Amino acid sequence: MTQDNLSRDLANISLESNDGSSINEQEREAMAERQLTILFGTQTGTAEDVANRIGKEARRRRFQVTVRGMDEYDKASLISESLVIFVISTTGQGTFPTRAMPFWKFLLREGLPKDILCDLTFATFGLGDTNYARFCWPARKLNRRLKDLGAEELIQAGEGDDQHYLGIDGTLQPWMETLWSTLDELLPLPTNVERIPDSVPLPPEIRIELSRDSNKSSVGGNQEGKGVDTDFFPGSEPTDLLPPGYRWGRLRRNERMTSEDHWQDVRHIEIESEDGSNLDYRAGDVACLMPENDSDEVSRLIERLGWGDRADDEVRMVPIDPSRPLPFFSIQPCLTIRKLLTRYLDPFSVPRRSFFDSIRNFSPPDHMEREKLDEYCQTAEGAEEMYDYAQRVRRTMAEVLYEFKSVQIPIEYILEVFPTLRERQFSIASGPSRRPTSVELAVAIVKYKTRLKKPRRGICTSWLSTLRPGTKLGLRIERGTMRAPSSNSTPMILVGPGTGVAPMRSFVQERILQETPPSSDRLLLYLGCRYSTKDFLFRTEWQELHEKRLLTYRLAPSRETESKIYVQDRIREDSERVWDLVGRRGGYVLISGSSGKMPESVREAVKYACVKHGDLDQDQAERYMEAMEKTGRWQEECWD
């Protein structure tokens, strides 16, 4: 698509009637009522992507749209809103995303009038996974609370399921169709104004301006016809900025813990604060890292996109809507397209439906590839084919662009096409009392095969695996969802197969240092691996603590015997002691590791102990487990 063609298409978006004449005052008033706010709560970026997707369609339908994260939104403004769509993901065992919690707690304040939101009409779409018992609980809770405060629900809440054969699109697309048909009835467009066609690309919400040393130009167009400021960042030093809440640290350790002949590479990572000050964290907390993309892969992508001659020009970002907050990296000194693709954008992740929606208008209308991209986005059969082509095999956005060679993306659309590179979170594997100035992690380097020839690799773990001690990197601490009992005399049963051992090591180190005297009678640890000689993580440390009677650990090496042994099998073997710690002495059970069958199997094993040694029937045992959950004595932190 040439710049002239793009400018012509964007001009068609101006607010005119179908015959090209300006709309009258009454029609303008009707258009002014078409205001929509979309608020999202996200943990991994999916809810944000859905919110932006709804927002773009709303813009096509001539709504004045505001899309904000719940953490960015002024909560007090909710009382003034008339129409809001909430998109909320589910984390852990049915909890709100971390950054959405302040918004949720704001709604839960005591003393709020029952009709405080009586002028608000809303709709909710939740994201979850039916493998978990508390599927879409945050969305359901939010929906109920909004009604309690007087808000009116526009349409029935939608719930996207990761387990659907089309992923969340299986329910999102029909829910959106119901949403738009309902809004068309509630707030109809003037008869002589139509929806912006799919064939016309919406203008980018953030204009990209590029600058060479002495020849500066505006790629997105300068609305006043003037050159761009020559002083992009007056007085700034060419150093990288950190995201809000981050601090600088240095890599102190990066050692492989699994044997060289084991299929999985698990690293013992240690990061210390650069200035030697204490890191503010507690046992159970999470370390957040901002990864970088591989420089060779970035160079290849730049060449494919035809951006080589401008890739190292300085970038400036200007929002079309002045009220829209810019990303934190917008004020990064010496920011270039290359640096954007290396450190701040995520072209090497698996594309969502919104990616194909974005790129199809950059393929010529009469091209066979354009026909395929339109099919992906416009038909049910195409949606299934797209899901099979991209999501099921974990094909990346860059790989899609290498195959769809007709797609030519204008530089000004870089922020519209590629999502922001997101931080990765790892459970901290050290106790703060023992390591106050550093954190330790147990990181499995992600590498696996799909139908595609090239192995799939995790962006962050691949980056981490290449770093040498002494490397400077950004670090942020986030409060975890698990907490130890307030009293050191309360027993704990810790279940941490695989890299789920990380937070358990943190709890153990804190308990041993704080308990007087420490005793294995109150600390029972269940560990899982494949082979005791290959992937038994922190083996020497556990053996020493066991010999000193500071804890009791039970290992489940699942591949060393003909019949596989897992942590839940060890719990059943120890059922009498498990009931003693949990039932008679009020102990806690903390579980961490891969989701799926493990957490539920552990639950069934503990329930078995309650029935066999606690003189409870099945229903009583289930109610006892539910009571443990409500009081915080049963905690899970599991991941896909």
N, C-alpha and C positions, 0 to 999 in steps of 0.2 A: 504494500500500500504506500503510495507516494505521499509526501507532505501536502501537496495540493489537494489530492483526493481526500485525505484525512480532514483538512480544514473545511472542505466543502461539506463532508458528511456531518461534521460537528456543528456546522452552521444550521443544519436542519433541525437541531434540537431546541432552537429558540422557541419561546412560547408564542406560537402563532396558530391560527385556525388551519383546518385542513386545506383551505384554498389559498393560504399564504397571507391572509389579512390578519391584522391584530385583533385580539379578542376584546370584548367590551368590558365595562366596569363590573357588571353583574357576574360575568364569567370569571373575571379576575378574583372576585370575592369567593366564588365557589372553589377556585383553585387554591386560594389562601387557606381554606379549611383542610386541605389535603396535607396535613403535617403528621409525620410519623417518627417516633423515637424507637430505636431498637437497642436494647441493653443485653449484653452477653456476659456470662460467667464461664471462663474457660480454664482448663489446666494444660492441655496439650495443643490448643489452637483450633480444634475442630469446631467448637461453639462459635468462635470468632469468625471462622470461615463461613459458617452457616448464616451468621448475622450479616456479614458483608454481602453474601449471596442474596438474601432477602432484601437488603438495602439497595442493591443494584437493580433488582426487578422493580422495586418501589420507585426508583428514579425513572425507570422507563415508563412507569404509569403516572408520571408527573407529580409524585409526592415530593414534598420538601422533607428530606430524610436526615436524621442524626443517628449515627451508629457509635455507641460508646461501650467500653468495658464498664462493668459495675464498679470497679475500683476507681475509674476516672470520672464517673458521673457524680454530680452534686446531688446527693440523696434528698436534700430538702426540696429540690425542684420537682420531685415526683408529684407533689400535691397540685402542681400547675399543669401537668400533662393531661392531654385528652385521649391520646391513642399511643399505646406502648406495646411492643412485642418483646417478650423475654425469651432468650435462648440460653439454657443452662445445662451444663454437663454434670456428670456424676463422677465423684472420685472416691477411691477407697471402698469402704463398705456402705455406700449410700450417703456420702457427705458432700457438702458444697465445695466447689473449688476454693482454694485458699484465698485468692484475691476477691472472691465474691462474698466471703464471710462477713466483712464489715457491713455490706449492704443488707444482708440477711438479718444480722443482729439489730440493725437500725429499724427494720420492720417489726422486730419482736419487742421493741421497747414497751414497757408497761405504761399504761395511761393514755395510749393513743386512742382518740375518739373512734367509735365504731364506723363512722361515716366519713372519715378523713379523706378517703380516696373515692368518694361518691361520684366525682366528675371524670374518673378514669375508666376507659374501656381498654381491655388488654387481651392478649393471647400469649400462650406459653408453648414452647417446644423444648422438650427435654431430650438429652442424649445419654444413652446408657448401654448396658450389655445384659441381656437376660440370663447370662451365666451367673449373675450375681442376684442374691435374694432381694436386695433393696434396689431394684431396677427403677431408675429415674426418680428416686425419692426426693432429691432437691427440687425438681420441677413440680412434683406433686405438692410438696410442702409450700412452695412459693405460691402456687395456684390457690391453694386453700387459704393462705394468709391474706392474699390480696382481696379475696372475696370477703373475708372476715372484716376487712377494713373498708368495705363498701364499694369496691371496684366491681365493674360488670365485665363478665367474660364474653369476648366477641365470638369465638368458636371453640369447640372442644379442644382441649390440650392435645398436642401431638407428642409422640414419643419415638425417637429414632433408636433402632436396635442394631448394634454392631454385628449381631448374629444373623440378621436378615441376609438373604442371598445377594441382595444389592447394597448391603451396608445400610447406613442411615438414609440413603436416598430412597430406599424401599418405602419408607413412610413419609419422608420429608416432602417429596414431590407432590403426592396427593394432598397432603396437608396444606401446602402452599397454594394449590389450585383452589381449595376450599376458602382459604384466606382471601385470595384476590377476588373471587366471585362474591364473597360477602362484603368486602370493602367497596366493590363496584356498585353494589346496591345501596350501601350506606352513604358513600361519598362519590356519586357518579361524576365522571368527567363531563364538561360541557359538550353538547352534541357535535360541535365542530372542532373538537380537540381529540386527538387520538394518542394511543400509546406509542412510544418511540419504538420503531421496528428493531428486531434483533439484528438486522443487517447493518445497522448504524452503531458503531462503537461509541459508548458513552465517553465523554472527556475524562481524562485522569483527574482524580480528586487532588492530587499533589503534582504541581508542575515541576519538571526537572529542568534546570538550567545548567549548561556546561560552559566552562571557561578554559581557554588556552592562555598562555602567558600574556600575550598582547592582543589576541584576537578572540574576544569573548562573544558568544552567541547564545541565544535562548532557544533550546530545542523545542520547548513547549510553546514557543511564541511569546513575544512580549506585547502585552495588551496595549501598552502606550506607545509602542513603536520605538522605544528607547533601548540603548544598550544596557547590559547588566552591570551592576556595581562592580568596580574593579577590586574593591576591598571586601572579599567574601567574609573573612574572619579577622578583622583588625586586631592586632595585638595577641593573636593566638599562636601557641607553639604547635608544631606538627606532631602531637602525641595523641594516642588513642584515648577516647573517652570510655568510661565504664557505664553500663546501664545503671539506673537508679538502684540503690541498695547494695551495690557491689563494692568490693575493695580489692586491692592488689595482693596477690600471694605469689609464692614461688614453690615450684615443684621440688620436693625434697626426696621423694622416693617413687620409683616406677619399676616394680619388680614382678616378674611372673611368679604366681603361686602354684599353678598346676604344672605337672610334669611335662616335659617337652613332647612326649609321645601321646599326650592326652589331646582329644579332639578340640577342647575348649581352652582358650587362653584367658585366664583370670588374673588380673593385676592387683597388686597391693600398692595403692596410690597414697602418698602423703603430701599434703599441701600446707605450708606454714605461712603465717602472715608476713608480709614483706618487711614491715617495720618492727617485728618482734613483739607486738602487742597481743594481748589475749583476744581470742575469738569468742564472741558471745554465743555459746551454744550449750544445749543440754542433751543428755542421753535420749535418743529417739529422734533427734533433729535430722535435717536433710541439707546436704551441700548442693548448691546450684552452680553449674558451670556453663559458660558461653563457648561453644565450640567454634572451630573455623573449618571452612571447606578446603579441599585439596587444591593447591595453587595450579597444578597441571590441569586438573579437571576444569577449573575456572577459565584458564587460557583457552582450552579446547572449546568451551561453550561460547566464549567471546568471539572466537573465530567463526563458529557456526552461525552466530547471530549477525555477523558482519559489523561488529562494533569495534574492531581492532584499532581503527584510527582515532577513536574518541575514548577508548577504555581508560586512559590515564589522564584525561582532562578533569579538572576540578568540578565538583558537583555542588549545586545549591538547590534546595527544595523550597517551593512556595505553595502553600495550600490555596486551592481555589476558594474554599470557605474559610475565612479568617478565624472562625471559632473552632475549627478542627485542630486538635493538638498534633504536632509533628512528631515523628518517632525520635527517640533520644539521640540517635546517631545523625540527625539532620544538621547538628552544629559541630560535627566532627571535623576538625581541621584537616585540610588536604584530602577530603573525601573524594574518591573517584568511583567510576563504574566498576573497576576491577576490585576495589576495596569493598564496595557494596556487595558484590557477588561472593567475595571471600569471607567476609566477617559478619554481614548483617542480613543477607537474604538467603533463601533456602531453595535453590533450583535443583538440588539433588535429593529432594524428598519425594515421596510418592504423591502424585497429583490427585487432587479431589476434583469433583465435577466442575467446580468453579474455574479451574485452570483451563479445561477444554472450552468452557463458555467464553473465556477471555481470548484464547488464541485463534478461535475459528474465524473471527473477522479479519485476521491478518493473513489469511490464505485467500488467493484470488477466487472470486465467486464461481468461475467456471472450471475450477480445478477439481480433480477427482478426490484429492485430500480434503478439500473444503466440504465436499459432499459427505465424506465419512465423518468429519468432525460435526457437521450439522446433524447427522444421524445419531451420533453419540448423545447429543444434547436434546434432541427433539422427539425421539421415539422410545417406547418402552423396550423394544428389542435392541435398539442401539445402546440404551443405558446398561443393559445386561452385558452386551459385548464390550462396552467401555470398561465396565467393572472387571471383566475377565482379562482384558488387555492390560490394564494398569494396576488396579489394586490387588488382585489375587496373586499376581506374580511379583509385585513390589517394583514395578518399572518406575524410573524416576522421571521428573519433568524434563531434564536434560535429554534423557534417552528418547522421550517422545519427540522432542524437537529434532533430534538427529534423524528420526525416521520420517517425520512430517516436514520435509525440506522446503515445501512451498510457504511455510509460515515465516513471515518476516515481521518481527516485532519492532515497532518504533521505540527508540530509547526512552521516550517520555512515558511509556507504559510499563517500565520496569517494575515499579512499585505496585501496579495493578495486577501484573501477571504472576510475579514471584512473591510468596509470603515471606514474612520476617522470620529469620532464623531464631528459633526458640531455645531457651536454656534447657539443659538436661539436669535431672535431679537424681542424686545418689544418697542412699542412707549412710549416715556417718557411722564408721566402724570403730571409733575410739571414744573413750570417756573424757569429758572436759577436765575432770580433776587430775587426770594423768597426762593429758596433752592439751593444756590450755591455749597454747599459741599455734596449734596445728590441728588438722583433721585428717583422719585416715579413711580410705574407702576400699571396698572390694568390688572391682569393676570387671564384668565379663565382656570381653571384646566381641562385639556382635558381628558374626559372619555366617551366612547360611546360603543354601542353594534353593532356587526355584526352577521353573521350567526354562528360565533364561540362562544363557550360556555363562554370563559373567556372574560370579557370586555376589550376593547382596551384602552390603557392609553398613554398619551403624556409623552415622556421621560423627557423632561425638566420641564414641569409643575408638574409632579408627584414628581420629585426631589425637586422642590421649595416648594411644599406643606408640606414637612417634615422638612424643615429647621426652626430652632429656632432663635430668635433675638440674635445677638452676633456672629453668624456663619460667618466665613471668606470665601469670595468667590471672584472670578475674575470678572472684569467688563471692558467693552470697550464701548466707545461712537462712534457712526457712524452718519455722517450727514444724516438727513432725506431728503425726496423728497419734503416736503411741507414747504413753507415759508410765513410768514405774510407780508402784504404790508409794504413798507418802512416808510410810513407816518401813524402815529397813528390816524389821522383824517379820514382815508379811512375806510368805513364800511366793516364789515366782517360778512358773513353768514356761520356758522359752523354747519356741519351735522355729528353727531357721535353716531349712534345707537350702543347699546351693549358696548363692550370694545373699540369700535371706539371713545368713549368719551375721551380716554387717551390723544392723542395729542391736542384735543380741550381744555381740561383743562389747558394744558401747554400754549396754545395761549391766553386763557382768563386771566390767572394769569399774564402773561407778559403785556398784553394790559392794564389791570386795574392798574398795578403798574407804567406804563410808560405814560399813557394817562393823560393829564391835561386839564380840569378835566375829569375823566372817565364818560362815558354816555351810558346808555342802548340804546340810539337812534342809536348807531353805532355798536352794538354787538348783533346779533340775533343767538341763539343757538337752534338747533333741536336735541333732544335726543330720543332714542328709547329703550324700554324694553318690557317685557311681562306683568309685574304687578307693579304698582307704589309702592306697599308695600313690594315687594320681591326682585326685581333686578334693582331698580332705582339707578344707581351707583352715588356716591357722592351727594346724594339727599339733605342732610342738607346744604351743601356748595352752591348748585345752588339756593336753596330757599332763603338763606340769601342774596346772591348777587342780586337776583331778587327783594327782598323787599327793598334793598338799592338803587335800580334803577341803578345798575352798569352794568346789562345786562338784556336782555329779553330771557327767555327760553321757549320752547314749547315742551311738552312731548307727546310721542305717545306710550301709553301702549297697545300693540297689542292684548292682551287676556282679557281685562277687559270689552269689549263690544261684543255684538253679531256679529257685523260687525267689522272685524279687522281693526285697524288704524295703519298706518305706518308713518314714517317721511315724505315721499313724499305727503301723504294726508294732513299733517299739512302745508306743503309748498303751496299746492294748496289753502288751506283755507286762507293763508296769501299772496295770489298772488299779491295784490296791493302793499303791503309793500315790498315784494321781488323785484318787478320791480323798486320801488323807490330806494332801496339800490343798486341794480345791474345796472339798466338802466340809472337812472337819476344821481346817485351819484358815479358811477364807482366802486362799491364795489367788494370784492372778495368772491368767494364761495370755501370753503374747505370741502372735504368729506373724512371720514375715517370709516372703518368698513369692515364687511364681503363682499366679492365680490359676484357675481351672479346678481340677479335682482335689488338689491338696488341702486347701482350707476347709472344705466341706468334709473331707475324709478325716481330718484331725478333729473336727467337731463331733463327728459320729463316734470316734474312738474315745473321746472324753465323756460323751453321753453314755457309752458302754460302761465306763468306769462308774458313773453315777448310778446306773441301773444295777450293776453286779454287786457293788460294795456299799451303795448308799441306800439300799432298800427303797428305791424309787421305781415307779413304772415308767413307761416310755413318755407319756404325757407329762408326768411330774418332772422327769429329767429334762424335757424340752423347755418347760417353764423355768426350771432352774437355770438353764443356759441363757435363756432370754433375760432373766434377772441379772445374770453376770454381765451381759452386754450393757444393760441400762445403767449399771453402777460402775462401768469402766473396768470390771475385773476380767472381761474378755475383750481383747483388742486385736485387730488384724490390719496389716499393711502389706497388701499384695499387689502385684502388677502383672500385665500381660507379657 
